Amino acid sequence: MRDLNVIREKLSARLPGGAPITGIVPMTTGFSNETYVVEGPDLILRLPPAGGAMLEGRGVIDQARIYQELAESAGAPTVPQIVDLCDDPGVIGVPFFVMARVSGDAIHDIQMQPWFTDIADAERTRMCEDWVSTIAGLARLQPLKVLGQALSPEGDMRKWSAFAAAADCPAVVNAIARLLKVPAPRSGPPAVVHGDPKLSNLMWQNGRITALLDWEMALNGEPLSDLAYMLYGFESAFHPATRAQKLPGMLSRDDVILLWSKVSGRPVEGLLWHEIAQFAKLCSILAEGVNMVRTGRSTDPKLALFQQNLDNWIGITEAMLDAGGF
């Protein structure tokens, strides 16, 4: 458990002058980076997960530096302003950063809010177009220094194969091995890849994007992987649409692909390879959640539900491999 009173005292001595800190209130905690509201100055505090991360993604310091570099990059999406960055764990016990609180709200994955579900279909179409265009725009950015050397799609998949192996999921390991027998199609030179560009990772206000958040899985790499990741939520010959994408007004799969290609300026030939790769990546994450419950490292009821989705998504991945002749 975090001692939030101690954190409040330490931050009060560090942060720039202004409204006094009246409290530190949890917003999201768990297996990803933890988020707290710094009441008073109304800022956001991000910490590493107290119970250990499910994924070995970008740490909080790297995430802050990603925000800082994006803020200085022409054509980059809006991200929160960094107020304080501290890589000294001696200050509050762990590295952390504090950022400006972005106006608006995120669309919840499951319990979607009325401001999204009850709007006119045409408004939802425009929001979906803005989402796809924002992610497609990343493909026009030069690689970020903070993200280091570009990672090939094959290298990324070898990483996820090792992750699935550690999670004791041979079915995913085998699926990735089948995929890697064929070289990954490229759309052009490496660019910025968000890595987790789902709808719930954007902030919205009055139907407009105010920020693109959660860059834990970001890398310099092949932008088709971001398009492929988004497509898991849109109906295809292999799987139904997810909750938000079923709503009237949301774009079709074909419309998403056309818009992404138009905005990014990149071809989409060979997209199936990347779709399979992203399904395998998602399966690897689900497999780790299942493994955490099985090995007693977690009693989180949400993770206990991962098994049903894992079995289904492994089946989808294998069907896509078969259809593509891999």
HUDAPE-V920777 format. One record per pair of residues at least 12 apart in sequence whose C-alpha atoms are under 7 Angstrom apart, sorted by the first residue. I is the first residue (numbers start at 1). J is the second residue. D is the distance in whole Angstrom. If there is no record, write none. Layout:
i:I j:J d:D
i:I j:J d:D
This chain:
i:4 j:24 d:6
i:7 j:92 d:6
i:8 j:21 d:7
i:8 j:23 d:6
i:8 j:24 d:6
i:10 j:91 d:7
i:10 j:92 d:7
i:15 j:84 d:7
i:18 j:41 d:7
i:19 j:40 d:5
i:19 j:41 d:5
i:20 j:40 d:6
i:20 j:41 d:7
i:21 j:38 d:7
i:21 j:39 d:6
i:21 j:40 d:5
i:21 j:41 d:6
i:22 j:39 d:5
i:22 j:40 d:5
i:23 j:38 d:6
i:23 j:39 d:5
i:24 j:36 d:6
i:24 j:37 d:6
i:24 j:38 d:5
i:24 j:39 d:6
i:25 j:37 d:5
i:25 j:38 d:7
i:29 j:49 d:7
i:30 j:49 d:6
i:31 j:49 d:6
i:31 j:51 d:7
i:31 j:52 d:6
i:31 j:53 d:5
i:31 j:54 d:5
i:32 j:49 d:6
i:32 j:53 d:6
i:32 j:54 d:7
i:33 j:46 d:7
i:33 j:47 d:6
i:33 j:48 d:5
i:33 j:49 d:5
i:34 j:46 d:6
i:34 j:47 d:5
i:34 j:48 d:6
i:34 j:49 d:5
i:35 j:47 d:7
i:42 j:101 d:7
i:43 j:98 d:7
i:43 j:99 d:6
i:43 j:100 d:5
i:43 j:101 d:5
i:44 j:98 d:6
i:44 j:99 d:5
i:44 j:100 d:6
i:44 j:101 d:6
i:45 j:97 d:6
i:45 j:98 d:5
i:45 j:99 d:7
i:46 j:60 d:7
i:46 j:96 d:6
i:46 j:97 d:6
i:46 j:98 d:6
i:47 j:60 d:6
i:47 j:95 d:7
i:47 j:96 d:5
i:48 j:60 d:6
i:57 j:216 d:5
i:57 j:217 d:5
i:58 j:216 d:5
i:58 j:217 d:6
i:59 j:216 d:7
i:60 j:96 d:6
i:60 j:97 d:7
i:61 j:87 d:6
i:61 j:95 d:7
i:61 j:96 d:7
i:61 j:97 d:7
i:63 j:215 d:6
i:63 j:216 d:7
i:64 j:82 d:7
i:64 j:97 d:7
i:65 j:146 d:7
i:66 j:146 d:6
i:67 j:79 d:6
i:67 j:80 d:7
i:68 j:82 d:7
i:76 j:138 d:7
i:77 j:134 d:7
i:77 j:211 d:7
i:77 j:212 d:7
i:78 j:210 d:6
i:78 j:211 d:5
i:78 j:212 d:6
i:79 j:211 d:5
i:79 j:212 d:6
i:79 j:213 d:7
i:80 j:99 d:6
i:80 j:100 d:6
i:80 j:102 d:6
i:80 j:211 d:7
i:81 j:99 d:6
i:81 j:100 d:5
i:82 j:98 d:6
i:82 j:99 d:4
i:82 j:100 d:6
i:83 j:98 d:5
i:83 j:99 d:5
i:83 j:100 d:7
i:84 j:97 d:5
i:84 j:98 d:5
i:84 j:99 d:7
i:85 j:97 d:4
i:85 j:98 d:6
i:102 j:210 d:7
i:103 j:205 d:7
i:103 j:210 d:7
i:104 j:203 d:6
i:104 j:204 d:5
i:104 j:205 d:4
i:104 j:210 d:7
i:105 j:203 d:5
i:105 j:204 d:5
i:105 j:205 d:7
i:106 j:200 d:5
i:106 j:201 d:7
i:106 j:202 d:6
i:106 j:203 d:5
i:106 j:204 d:6
i:107 j:199 d:7
i:107 j:200 d:5
i:108 j:200 d:6
i:109 j:200 d:6
i:121 j:248 d:6
i:121 j:249 d:4
i:122 j:249 d:6
i:124 j:249 d:5
i:124 j:250 d:6
i:125 j:249 d:5
i:125 j:250 d:5
i:125 j:251 d:6
i:127 j:207 d:6
i:127 j:208 d:7
i:128 j:250 d:6
i:128 j:251 d:7
i:132 j:256 d:7
i:132 j:260 d:6
i:133 j:260 d:6
i:133 j:263 d:6
i:135 j:197 d:7
i:136 j:260 d:5
i:136 j:263 d:6
i:136 j:264 d:5
i:137 j:263 d:6
i:137 j:264 d:6
i:138 j:192 d:6
i:138 j:193 d:7
i:139 j:191 d:5
i:139 j:192 d:6
i:139 j:223 d:5
i:139 j:264 d:6
i:140 j:191 d:7
i:140 j:264 d:6
i:141 j:191 d:6
i:141 j:192 d:6
i:142 j:191 d:5
i:142 j:192 d:7
i:143 j:190 d:7
i:143 j:191 d:5
i:143 j:192 d:5
i:143 j:220 d:5
i:144 j:192 d:7
i:144 j:220 d:7
i:147 j:219 d:6
i:147 j:220 d:6
i:149 j:220 d:7
i:150 j:190 d:6
i:150 j:220 d:5
i:150 j:221 d:5
i:151 j:220 d:6
i:151 j:221 d:5
i:152 j:221 d:6
i:152 j:222 d:7
i:153 j:184 d:6
i:153 j:222 d:6
i:154 j:180 d:7
i:154 j:184 d:7
i:157 j:176 d:7
i:157 j:277 d:7
i:160 j:281 d:6
i:160 j:284 d:7
i:161 j:173 d:5
i:161 j:176 d:6
i:163 j:284 d:7
i:164 j:284 d:5
i:164 j:287 d:7
i:167 j:287 d:6
i:167 j:288 d:5
i:167 j:291 d:6
i:169 j:287 d:6
i:172 j:280 d:6
i:172 j:283 d:7
i:172 j:284 d:7
i:172 j:314 d:7
i:175 j:318 d:7
i:176 j:280 d:7
i:178 j:326 d:6
i:179 j:326 d:6
i:184 j:273 d:6
i:185 j:270 d:5
i:186 j:222 d:7
i:187 j:224 d:7
i:187 j:266 d:6
i:187 j:267 d:6
i:187 j:268 d:7
i:190 j:220 d:6
i:190 j:221 d:5
i:190 j:222 d:5
i:191 j:220 d:5
i:191 j:221 d:6
i:191 j:222 d:6
i:191 j:223 d:6
i:192 j:219 d:6
i:192 j:220 d:5
i:192 j:221 d:6
i:192 j:223 d:7
i:193 j:218 d:6
i:193 j:219 d:5
i:193 j:220 d:6
i:193 j:221 d:6
i:193 j:222 d:7
i:193 j:223 d:6
i:193 j:226 d:6
i:194 j:215 d:6
i:194 j:217 d:7
i:194 j:218 d:4
i:194 j:219 d:7
i:194 j:226 d:7
i:195 j:217 d:5
i:195 j:218 d:5
i:195 j:226 d:6
i:196 j:217 d:6
i:197 j:226 d:6
i:197 j:230 d:6
i:198 j:230 d:6
i:201 j:213 d:5
i:201 j:214 d:6
i:224 j:271 d:7
i:224 j:274 d:7
i:225 j:274 d:6
i:225 j:278 d:7
i:228 j:271 d:7
i:228 j:274 d:6
i:228 j:275 d:5
i:228 j:278 d:6
i:229 j:275 d:7
i:229 j:278 d:6
i:231 j:253 d:7
i:233 j:245 d:6
i:234 j:252 d:7
i:234 j:253 d:5
i:235 j:253 d:6
i:238 j:316 d:6
i:238 j:320 d:7
i:239 j:316 d:7
i:276 j:317 d:6
i:276 j:320 d:7
i:279 j:317 d:6
i:280 j:317 d:7
i:283 j:310 d:6
i:283 j:313 d:6
i:283 j:314 d:7
i:286 j:306 d:6
i:286 j:310 d:6
i:287 j:310 d:7
i:289 j:303 d:5
i:289 j:306 d:7
i:290 j:303 d:6
i:290 j:304 d:6
i:290 j:306 d:6
i:290 j:307 d:6
